Amino acid sequence: MELLRSEELSKGRLLVLALVLGWCLGSARCYRQSQDTEFTYLLPAGRSECFFQTAVKNGTMEVEYQVIAGAGMDVDFTILSPEGILLIIESRRSDGVHVVEPTVEGDYQICFDNTFSHFSEKMVFFEIIVEGQGGDEGGDEEWPGLEEADGSLLEYKLEDFRESMDSLHKRLERSRQMQAVLRAFEARDRNLLEDNLWRVSFWSCASVLVMVCVALTQVYTVRKLFDDKRRVRT
């Protein structure tokens, strides 16, 4: 009797796994294509550039940006709603994080302005994270045709598998976003160190040159003081 129960339990597990794996392999993807965007570009001096991001109604849009290279490492930043309302404006900032919630349906305008700088171009990294209503990118429609096999599976329900996979997907996506932000921080710090290294090297060479000139001048002056050209008769 116990042997039959264990065999039925094993068959139930295999059936659930076969359903989940078969659905994942049969469809092109297990989740919708991510609407998240990350981009690094060069903003020329005296220029302003805008990007457009489509959002759904009652969703969430998070925008994070960093200036990772360029003199001053600062830009002007604005976000305009689809109705043309100015939601966020920042002046001469090197980084920032902003959340628009709830969003309205339409295209949001995200602009970076470097018109105040006439000579220095800036390298800007920004990331846009868009979530649907309630922050759920997926839904029951992503699991079509998957129902509980039968009552003998007990606690092995497809709902448990779905929740676990959804949670894992969201955590992996968030980890990827954090790694992109950390890479931007690392790039900005590296550019800042390289710029400071050039300045330190330049002024060190200038200081050494001045010290050599001063030493040569002192030696020449002392020698001139003891240089007696008068003839001594004997």
Secondary structure, 3 states (H helix, E strand, C coil): CHHHHHHHHHHHHHHHHHHHHHHHHHCCCCCCCCCCEEEEEEECCCCEEEEEEEECCCCEEEEEEEEEECCCCCEEEEEECCCCCEEEEEEEECEEEEEECCCCCEEEEEEEECCCCCCCCEEEEEEEEEECHHHCCCCHHHCCCCCCCCHHHCCCCHHHHHHHHHHHHHHHHHHHHHHHHHHHHHHHHHHHHHHHHHHHHHHHHHHHHHHHHHHHHHHHHHHHHCCCCCCCCC
